[in-house]
Amino acid sequence: MKCKECGGKGKIKEYVCGEWLGNYVTCGFCHGKGEVVQTNEEWFCGLPTEEKAVVIMNIRNLAVYKEQIVEWLKQPHTIKE
């Protein structure tokens, strides 16, 4: 997903004591990639309530254990909407 710090540009304005120095530096959040990895938990938290309910219903039908759900939440989100 696009880095929220730099807007996907990989660079941010350099400030010292609140003053812009007129140049750009590598974004420290995405390390200049412009993209960050989103976990399944971050993706899930961003869903509207109705969609969360559908995901939970689907997980319940899989008969998984708490440890498996915790592990899934920590994984990078790869399903494209």
Buried (B, 14 or more C-beta within 10 A) or exposed (E): EEBEBBEBBBBBEEEEEEEEEEEBEBBEBBEBBBEBEBBBBBBBEEEEEEEEEEEEEEEEEEEEEEEEBEEBBEEEBEEEE
